[in-house]
Amino acid sequence: MRKSAKREFSVIVERDEDGYYVATVPELPGCHTQARSLDILMRRVREAIGVCLEAKGDLRPLVQFIGVQRIAV
């Protein structure tokens, strides 16, 4: 049995008011997780992506993440 090629996803990482790191995967709506450390967050987001792909099937992402821009107002 042949393994499928690895896919890459963009992950947005933020820190909330309680100090937790929060990871969101824009290409997979509803795919997010949180942790107290970045090491644990990266492990959890890989697991979350796997679960999201399993639940939704092997669909192409609906959106393509382009980037983040900071704007002063």
C-alpha positions in Angstrom: 0.0 0.0 0.0 1.4 3.4 -1.0 1.3 6.3 1.4 0.0 9.6 0.1 2.3 12.6 -0.1 2.5 14.9 2.9 0.4 18.0 2.7 1.4 21.4 4.2 -1.0 23.7 6.0 -0.6 27.2 7.3 -1.1 27.6 11.0 -1.9 30.9 12.8 -0.5 30.9 16.3 -1.8 33.5 18.9 -1.6 33.8 22.7 -4.8 34.5 24.6 -5.3 36.6 27.7 -4.7 33.6 29.9 -1.3 32.8 28.4 -2.5 29.8 26.3 -1.2 29.4 22.8 -4.0 29.0 20.2 -3.4 27.4 16.8 -5.9 27.8 13.9 -5.7 26.2 10.5 -7.4 28.6 8.0 -7.6 26.1 5.2 -9.6 23.7 7.4 -12.6 25.6 8.9 -13.1 24.6 12.6 -9.6 23.1 12.9 -8.0 24.6 16.0 -6.4 23.7 19.3 -4.6 25.2 22.3 -1.8 24.5 24.8 0.3 26.1 27.4 3.6 25.6 25.4 4.5 25.9 21.8 6.0 22.4 21.7 2.7 20.8 22.9 0.7 23.1 20.6 2.6 21.9 17.5 2.0 18.3 18.5 -1.7 19.0 19.1 -2.2 20.9 15.9 -0.8 18.0 13.9 -3.3 15.7 15.6 -6.1 18.3 15.0 -5.3 18.4 11.3 -5.4 14.6 11.1 -8.8 14.6 12.8 -10.2 17.3 10.6 -9.0 15.6 7.4 -10.4 12.3 8.6 -13.8 13.9 9.4 -14.1 15.8 6.1 -12.4 13.3 3.8 -9.5 14.2 1.7 -11.0 17.4 0.3 -9.0 20.3 -1.1 -9.0 23.3 1.2 -11.7 25.9 0.4 -9.4 28.8 1.1 -5.7 29.4 0.5 -3.9 31.3 3.3 -1.9 34.1 1.9 -0.4 35.9 4.9 -0.9 38.3 7.8 -0.6 42.1 7.5 -0.3 44.5 10.4 -2.0 47.9 9.9 -1.7 50.9 12.3 -4.9 53.0 12.6 
